[in-house]
Amino acid sequence: MSHALEHLFENNRRWAAEITAAQPDFFELLSRQQTPEYLWIGCADSRVPANELIGLLPGEVFVHRNVANLIVHSDLNCLSTIQFAVELLKVRHIMVCGHYGCGGIRTVFEKKRVGLADNWLRHIHDIRRAHRLRLQDVPPEQRFDRLCELNVIEQVVNACQTTIVQDAWSQGQDLTVHGLIYQLKDGLLQDLRISISSSDQLVDSYAAALDALG
């Protein structure tokens, strides 16, 4: 065992002991099945821990994370996660969660180059270009935060447009896609007022969410 990781193993043993003390059969029950109601699609940022910030235990939320919480139609990793969650686990909610202060979005906002990830972040450049007039309408000091919000809204739309979600809705599956954003400065989630439960709601909900930004 690497000495550099010993403290992590100690943390793990303490965590497992605390859970077992509170609920002796927790891990035995958990090992038999997972039946989460939620799929969390969030940023890989280490400051945004999915389970902890929404107060859910292991087994209660299925998680996919990547740089800048993107849902890209050619990303088989993300699409496979959505398919597994929707078709096999039958989650009822997909939560797309971005956060203020996102490093990936800041890189685009400040027009910096970071290497290979620049190719991934081209999707953020596309969002910035598509909403350039909307971004110009807010004070300069608010534009970075607004781009973080716009990114979440666009990723909600991307999730809704996947064949997986479209097929689920066409089959009558109870499934809603939500857009949330997390504030690092106070640890609070905010609702971006976009929750979509059917294809028919997509256009109007998207327009309403953009209008709600002001």
C-alpha positions as CSV (number, residue, x, y, z in Angstrom):
1,M,0.0,0.0,0.0
2,S,1.3,3.4,-0.9
3,H,2.1,5.5,2.2
4,A,0.9,8.5,0.2
5,L,-2.6,7.1,0.2
6,E,-2.7,5.7,3.7
7,H,-4.7,8.6,5.1
8,L,-7.4,8.0,2.4
9,F,-7.7,4.3,3.5
10,E,-8.0,5.5,7.1
11,N,-10.7,8.0,6.1
12,N,-12.5,5.1,4.3
13,R,-12.4,2.8,7.3
14,R,-13.8,5.6,9.5
15,W,-16.5,6.4,7.0
16,A,-17.6,2.8,6.7
17,A,-17.6,2.3,10.4
18,E,-19.8,5.4,10.9
19,I,-22.3,4.2,8.3
20,T,-22.4,0.7,9.8
21,A,-22.9,2.1,13.3
22,A,-25.9,4.1,12.1
23,Q,-27.4,1.3,10.0
24,P,-25.7,-2.1,10.5
25,D,-27.2,-3.7,7.3
26,F,-26.6,-0.7,5.0
27,F,-23.7,-2.1,2.9
28,E,-25.3,-5.6,2.8
29,L,-28.5,-4.1,1.3
30,L,-26.5,-1.8,-0.9
31,S,-24.5,-4.7,-2.4
32,R,-27.7,-6.4,-3.6
33,Q,-29.1,-3.7,-5.8
34,Q,-29.1,0.0,-6.8
35,T,-32.4,1.7,-7.4
36,P,-31.6,5.5,-7.7
37,E,-34.3,7.9,-8.7
38,Y,-31.7,10.4,-9.9
39,L,-29.1,10.7,-12.6
40,W,-26.6,13.6,-11.9
41,I,-24.7,15.0,-14.8
42,G,-22.2,17.4,-13.4
43,C,-18.7,19.0,-13.7
44,A,-15.6,17.0,-12.8
45,D,-14.5,19.9,-10.5
46,S,-13.4,18.5,-7.2
47,R,-15.3,21.2,-5.3
48,V,-18.7,19.9,-6.5
49,P,-19.4,16.5,-4.9
50,A,-22.7,15.2,-6.2
51,N,-23.9,13.0,-3.3
52,E,-22.8,15.3,-0.5
53,L,-24.3,18.5,-1.7
54,I,-27.8,17.1,-2.2
55,G,-27.6,15.0,1.0
56,L,-28.0,11.6,-0.6
57,L,-26.3,8.3,0.4
58,P,-24.5,5.9,-1.9
59,G,-27.1,4.1,-4.0
60,E,-29.4,7.0,-4.3
61,V,-27.9,8.9,-7.2
62,F,-26.3,7.7,-10.4
63,V,-23.4,10.1,-11.4
64,H,-21.7,11.2,-14.5
65,R,-19.1,14.0,-14.4
66,N,-16.9,15.6,-17.0
67,V,-15.2,19.0,-17.6
68,A,-17.9,21.7,-17.8
69,N,-20.8,19.2,-17.4
70,L,-21.3,18.8,-21.2
71,I,-23.7,16.5,-22.9
72,V,-22.3,16.0,-26.4
73,H,-24.1,13.8,-28.9
74,S,-20.9,12.0,-30.0
75,D,-19.7,11.3,-26.4
76,L,-20.5,7.6,-26.0
77,N,-19.3,7.7,-22.4
78,C,-22.0,10.2,-21.4
79,L,-24.7,8.7,-23.7
80,S,-24.0,5.2,-22.3
81,T,-24.4,6.5,-18.7
82,I,-27.7,8.2,-19.7
83,Q,-28.9,5.0,-21.4
84,F,-28.0,2.8,-18.4
85,A,-29.7,5.2,-16.0
86,V,-32.9,5.7,-18.0
87,E,-33.4,2.2,-19.5
88,L,-32.1,-0.1,-16.9
89,L,-32.3,1.8,-13.6
90,K,-35.4,3.7,-14.6
91,V,-34.4,6.9,-13.0
92,R,-37.1,9.5,-12.8
93,H,-35.0,12.6,-12.8
94,I,-31.9,13.7,-14.8
95,M,-30.2,16.7,-13.0
96,V,-27.8,18.6,-15.2
97,C,-25.8,20.7,-12.7
98,G,-23.2,23.3,-13.5
99,H,-21.4,25.6,-11.1
100,Y,-20.3,29.2,-10.9
101,G,-16.5,29.6,-11.1
102,C,-16.2,26.6,-13.6
103,G,-12.6,26.3,-14.7
104,G,-13.5,25.0,-18.1
105,I,-15.9,27.8,-18.8
106,R,-13.4,30.4,-17.5
107,T,-10.8,29.1,-19.9
108,V,-13.2,29.9,-22.8
109,F,-14.3,33.1,-21.3
110,E,-10.8,34.4,-20.9
111,K,-9.7,32.9,-24.3
112,K,-6.9,30.8,-22.9
113,R,-5.4,27.6,-24.3
114,V,-4.9,24.6,-22.0
115,G,-4.1,21.8,-24.4
116,L,-6.1,18.8,-25.4
117,A,-9.1,20.0,-23.4
118,D,-9.5,22.9,-25.8
119,N,-11.1,20.6,-28.3
120,W,-13.7,19.5,-25.7
121,L,-14.3,23.1,-24.7
122,R,-15.1,24.1,-28.3
123,H,-18.7,23.3,-27.3
124,I,-18.6,26.2,-24.8
125,H,-17.3,28.5,-27.5
126,D,-20.3,27.5,-29.6
127,I,-22.6,28.4,-26.7
128,R,-20.9,31.7,-26.2
129,R,-21.2,32.6,-29.9
130,A,-24.8,31.6,-30.0
131,H,-25.7,33.8,-27.1
132,R,-23.3,36.7,-27.8
133,L,-26.0,39.3,-27.8
134,R,-27.6,38.0,-24.6
135,L,-24.1,38.1,-22.9
136,Q,-23.6,41.7,-24.2
137,D,-26.8,42.8,-22.5
138,V,-25.5,42.0,-19.0
139,P,-22.8,44.0,-17.1
140,P,-19.2,42.7,-17.8
141,E,-18.7,41.5,-14.3
142,Q,-21.8,39.2,-14.6
143,R,-21.0,37.7,-18.0
144,F,-18.9,34.8,-16.7
145,D,-21.6,33.7,-14.4
146,R,-24.2,34.1,-17.1
147,L,-22.2,31.9,-19.5
148,C,-22.1,29.2,-16.7
149,E,-25.9,29.4,-16.5
150,L,-26.4,29.3,-20.3
151,N,-24.2,26.3,-20.5
152,V,-26.5,24.4,-18.1
153,I,-29.6,25.4,-20.1
154,E,-28.0,24.2,-23.3
155,Q,-27.0,20.9,-21.8
156,V,-30.5,20.3,-20.6
157,V,-31.7,20.8,-24.2
158,N,-29.0,18.4,-25.4
159,A,-30.1,15.8,-22.9
160,C,-33.7,16.1,-24.0
161,Q,-32.7,15.7,-27.6
162,T,-30.9,12.4,-27.1
163,T,-32.5,9.4,-28.7
164,I,-32.5,7.8,-25.2
165,V,-34.7,10.5,-23.6
166,Q,-36.8,10.9,-26.7
167,D,-37.5,7.2,-26.7
168,A,-38.3,7.1,-23.0
169,W,-40.9,9.9,-23.4
170,S,-42.4,8.2,-26.5
171,Q,-42.9,5.1,-24.4
172,G,-44.6,7.0,-21.6
173,Q,-41.7,6.7,-19.1
174,D,-41.9,9.1,-16.2
175,L,-38.7,11.2,-16.7
176,T,-37.9,14.8,-16.1
177,V,-34.7,16.7,-17.0
178,H,-33.8,19.6,-14.7
179,G,-31.2,22.4,-14.9
180,L,-29.4,23.4,-11.7
181,I,-26.4,25.4,-10.8
182,Y,-24.2,25.3,-7.7
183,Q,-22.6,28.3,-5.9
184,L,-19.2,27.5,-4.6
185,K,-19.2,30.5,-2.3
186,D,-22.1,29.4,-0.1
187,G,-22.7,25.7,-1.1
188,L,-26.2,26.3,-2.3
189,L,-28.0,24.9,-5.4
190,Q,-30.1,27.2,-7.6
191,D,-32.9,26.1,-9.9
192,L,-32.5,27.5,-13.4
193,R,-36.2,27.1,-14.0
194,I,-35.9,24.6,-16.7
195,S,-37.5,21.2,-16.0
196,I,-38.8,19.2,-19.0
197,S,-40.9,16.1,-18.9
198,S,-41.9,15.7,-22.6
199,S,-40.9,16.6,-26.1
200,D,-43.8,19.0,-26.3
201,Q,-42.4,21.1,-23.4
202,L,-38.9,21.6,-24.9
203,V,-39.3,24.7,-27.0
204,D,-41.4,26.7,-24.5
205,S,-39.4,25.6,-21.5
206,Y,-36.1,26.6,-23.2
207,A,-37.4,30.0,-24.1
208,A,-38.9,30.6,-20.6
209,A,-35.6,29.6,-19.0
210,L,-33.7,32.1,-21.1
211,D,-36.2,34.8,-20.3
212,A,-35.9,34.1,-16.6
213,L,-32.2,34.9,-16.7
214,G,-33.2,38.5,-17.5
